[in-house]
Amino acid sequence: MKCLNECQAAKKPCKARDCRMWISYPKEFNCCLCTVEENGRMTLREVADRLNISYVRVKQIEDQALAKLKTIYKEK
């Protein structure tokens, strides 16, 4: 959050690629927190259009993330 506040104050995109909130979208300071704050929830198609990748690729990433979450919660 500190990083986002600094970027908004400077009106420049974030360069901290190692941040877990970093996305390649300079219009919203490269920060997914800013994206959610500005737009709210987005559909997978909106995410695909925004990042210039296919809907299918976004769906694959979502499926992989959900599978990881399921294995983590099964272990606990």
C-alpha positions in Angstrom: 0.0 0.0 0.0 2.9 2.3 0.8 4.3 1.8 -2.7 0.9 2.6 -4.3 0.6 5.8 -2.3 4.1 6.9 -3.4 3.3 6.2 -7.1 0.0 8.0 -6.9 1.7 11.0 -5.3 4.5 11.1 -7.9 2.0 10.3 -10.7 4.4 7.7 -12.1 4.1 4.0 -12.7 5.7 1.7 -10.1 9.0 0.1 -11.1 9.1 -2.5 -8.3 8.6 -5.6 -10.3 9.4 -7.8 -7.3 6.3 -6.5 -5.5 3.5 -9.1 -5.4 1.0 -6.4 -6.5 2.9 -5.4 -9.6 1.3 -5.9 -13.0 2.4 -4.6 -16.4 -0.2 -1.8 -16.8 1.3 1.7 -16.5 -2.0 3.5 -16.8 -2.8 2.3 -13.2 0.7 2.7 -11.8 1.5 -1.0 -12.5 -0.4 -1.9 -9.4 -3.2 -4.5 -9.1 -4.5 -2.7 -6.0 -5.0 0.4 -8.0 -6.8 -1.5 -10.7 -9.2 -3.1 -8.2 -9.7 0.3 -6.5 -10.5 2.0 -9.8 -12.6 -0.7 -11.5 -13.8 -3.2 -8.9 -14.2 -6.8 -10.0 -13.4 -7.6 -13.6 -14.4 -10.5 -15.8 -11.8 -12.8 -17.2 -12.4 -11.3 -20.7 -11.8 -7.8 -19.3 -8.5 -9.0 -17.8 -7.5 -10.6 -21.0 -8.2 -7.4 -23.0 -6.4 -5.2 -20.5 -3.2 -7.4 -20.5 -3.3 -8.1 -24.2 -3.4 -11.9 -23.7 -6.1 -14.4 -24.8 -9.1 -15.2 -22.7 -8.0 -18.9 -22.8 -4.6 -18.0 -21.3 -6.3 -16.0 -18.5 -8.6 -19.0 -17.8 -5.5 -21.4 -17.7 -3.9 -19.1 -15.1 -7.1 -19.0 -13.1 -7.4 -22.8 -13.2 -3.7 -23.2 -12.1 -4.2 -20.8 -9.2 -7.3 -22.6 -8.0 -5.6 -25.9 -8.2 -2.8 -24.6 -6.0 -5.2 -23.2 -3.5 -7.0 -26.6 -3.3 -3.8 -28.5 -2.6 -2.8 -26.0 0.0 -6.1 -26.3 1.8 -6.2 -30.1 1.6 -2.8 -30.2 3.3 -4.1 -28.3 6.4 
